[in-house]
Amino acid sequence: MLGNRLAGVCAKIGAHTPRTDVVAAANAAQEAGTDLIVTLGGGSVTDAAKMVGLCLGNEITEPSQLDSYRARIAADGTARRPEVKSPSVRSIAIPTTLSAGEYTASAGCTDTARHVKESYSHPMMMPRTVILDPDVSVHTPEWLFLSTGIRAVDHAVEDICSINGQPIAEGASYHALRLLGSGLPAVKTDPANIEARLDCQIGAWMSMVGSQTGVSKGASHGIGHVLGGTAGVPHGYTSCVMLPHALRFNHPVNAGKQARVSEALGRPDEPAAEVVAELIAGLGLPTRLRDVGVKPEQLDLIAEGSMHDRWVHTNPRKIDGPAVIRTLLNAAW
């Protein structure tokens, strides 16, 4: 349909947005004279477009050059983000999953040599336009659509429970949980239910209001980033296996906020961890680390790596070292 406006097509972006794939796409875009990127796909593809823009704007042609632009998070949580020039090419995103990265100005990109997923950001990395089309999502594998929906649930839950939440984010997150809590089971029951799919897409969008307004996430997100980059766990599955355990761990310090989660999901008198766990199980999604390919010998590495993720350090209940992370991993094993 684009005719001679189509400069080229890139159809090779691996899960968790590998550096090698990103730089190859950026070099191809440079050669084609690309002036706009349109993405059709999930979070890895959306993040790839952001990274291609960063590469083009900063003259990056080799994967190793990305070392100079990644955020560096120390084990004590202190962060250093290098200066990044504005991306020279913007994007339009047509998401086919629910992980909702299209609403942020940051991207996760995996260094496949060190098996670490790293963060990159610039205000202009955010897509210029997002198009929500539930008909497109019909082609997404069921496990991927539903599991990324739980990723969106994770956004909303950790924003409601955040140490620095605020009313607008909480209101949006509350409504996101209402839409996702009914929409995901409806899609599971009837994959052709387009209205339910659109509810899920809108819920995913609303789940990102907290991210847009500076609300900090917690351990489910922090550990999830490392599970993805280090152990290759799909993005949505990281939330499926970690969110209920993060809620149980945090319950002693934020029971009141967790009650809002249960209320939004329609079960106000039950513990949020159990409500979320039953939602995940009811969708037929995995609930244990062993079920998503994590090996026992990886647990210590994941625990140590998690201390270098910023969201671990803003978890509602303080996490002061890898041993605490290991306790959470053991519970999820």
Secondary structure, DSSP 8 states (H G I E B T S, - for coil): --GGG---------TT-BHHHHHHHHHHHHHHT-S-EEEEESHHHHHHHHHHHHHHHTT--SGGGGGGTS-EE-TTS-EE-------SS-EEEEESSSS-GGGSSEEEEEETTTTEEEEEE-GGGS-SEE---HHHHTTS-HHHHHHHHHHHHHHHHHHHT-TT--HHHHHHHHHHHHHHHHHHHHHHH-TT-HHHHHHHHHHHHHTTHHHHTT----HHHHHHHHHHHHH---HHHHHHHHHHHHHHHHHHHHHHHHHHHHHHTT-TTS-HHHHHHHHHHHTT---SGGGGT--GGGHHHHHHHHTTSGGGGG-SS---SHHHHHHHHHHH-
